[in-house]
Amino acid sequence: MTHQIYSEVTASISELKKNPMAAVDSGEGFPIAVLNRNKPAFYCVPAEVYEAMLDRLDDQELAAIVKKRSAEPSVRVDLNEL
């Protein structure tokens, strides 16, 4: 059975156990697919990439909220009345 691998670089579990930082560095800043018996077990993602992914997900959630609320009626407010 074939499996889609979403990374250009792969490492085996054994390689990861032997030298984790060398496995991570082999991705040169990009995620690596860690294989177990030639099947992707998980992806090892550098911290900077992971943080950027979380930022983009947060931005998408905020954009969805803005889009949803843009259809709501607006309320006129006078700052002097607050």
N, C-alpha and C positions, 0 to 999 in steps of 0.2 A: 504494500500500500504506500502511495506517495503522500508527502506532506508538504504544504506550502511553507516556505521559510521566508520570513520578512526581514532578512538581514543579509548583507553581502559576506559577512564574516561569521564563521561558526567555530565552536570549541566543544570538545567532549567534556563530560562530567569529570573524567580522569584528569584532563588538562587543567580544568578549573581548580580541582583539589590540589594538584601539584604546585601550581603557581597562579593564584587568583589574579594578581595584578598584571602579570604577563598576558593572561587571557583577556583582561579588560583592555590593556594597552594595544593588543592586536587589532582592536576595532578602530584605533586612531580617532577616538572621540565619538564614534558611532556605536549603536547598539550591536551586541553580538548575540547570536542564537546559541544557546547551550543545549547540546544534544545528548539524549540518553537512548542508547541502542538505535542510533541514526534517526531518532524522532525528536523534534523540538520539545524540550522540557520546560524551558523558560527563556526569557530574554534578559540579558544583563545590560542595563542602560546606565551610562555615566550620569553623575549627579546633575550636571548642567543640563543635559538633555531631559532628564526626568522633571526638573524644575520648570523648564520651558514647556513641557507637555502639560503640566498642571496649570500653568499660567494660561495656556491656550484654552484648556477645558473651562477654566473659570471665566474667561472672556466670552466663550460661546454661551455659557449659562446666563451671563449678564445680558448678552445681546438678545437672547430669547425672552428674558424678562422685559427688556425695553420694548421689543416688538409687540409683546402681549399687551403691555400697558399703553402703547401708543394709540390704541383704539379706544381707550377710556376717555370719557369727557374731562375736559380741563376745568379747573376751578380758579377763578380770578381772585388774587389775594393782594391786598394793599399792605405794604410793609409798615405803614404808620398805625394800622389797626392791630398789629401783632403785639 
